[in-house]
Amino acid sequence: MRNALLLPLAEPLRTLALLLRPVATVSLLYVYPQAVVLVVTIGFSVGAYVDALVLQSVFRRRSGDPTALDPVSPHSGE
């Protein structure tokens, strides 16, 4: 609970992204009600994937492992 309350203070832009994704989905459904089929079939999984990407960057930055921030070379295979 403590971490959930501290996340908006530590990462305001990423928290805003986490809030804007469902707002955008509801706005899309309000403007274009036929999109409910799209939201029901693939929208939930795509939304969860986007949220996971946002949270992954937060956890990577906060993990304390300095090697997690190093870029991965596509040629080394590491």
ChimeraX attribute file (.defattr): number of C-alpha atoms within 10 A of each C-alpha:
attribute: neighborCount
match mode: 1-to-1
recipient: residues
	/A:1	5
	/A:2	6
	/A:3	8
	/A:4	8
	/A:5	9
	/A:6	11
	/A:7	13
	/A:8	13
	/A:9	10
	/A:10	13
	/A:11	11
	/A:12	12
	/A:13	12
	/A:14	17
	/A:15	17
	/A:16	11
	/A:17	15
	/A:18	18
	/A:19	12
	/A:20	12
	/A:21	15
	/A:22	14
	/A:23	12
	/A:24	11
	/A:25	16
	/A:26	15
	/A:27	12
	/A:28	15
	/A:29	16
	/A:30	12
	/A:31	9
	/A:32	10
	/A:33	11
	/A:34	11
	/A:35	15
	/A:36	15
	/A:37	11
	/A:38	11
	/A:39	17
	/A:40	10
	/A:41	11
	/A:42	10
	/A:43	15
	/A:44	14
	/A:45	12
	/A:46	12
	/A:47	16
	/A:48	13
	/A:49	12
	/A:50	15
	/A:51	18
	/A:52	13
	/A:53	12
	/A:54	16
	/A:55	16
	/A:56	12
	/A:57	13
	/A:58	16
	/A:59	11
	/A:60	14
	/A:61	13
	/A:62	11
	/A:63	11
	/A:64	10
	/A:65	10
	/A:66	10
	/A:67	9
	/A:68	11
	/A:69	12
	/A:70	8
	/A:71	8
	/A:72	11
	/A:73	8
	/A:74	7
	/A:75	6
	/A:76	6
	/A:77	6
	/A:78	7
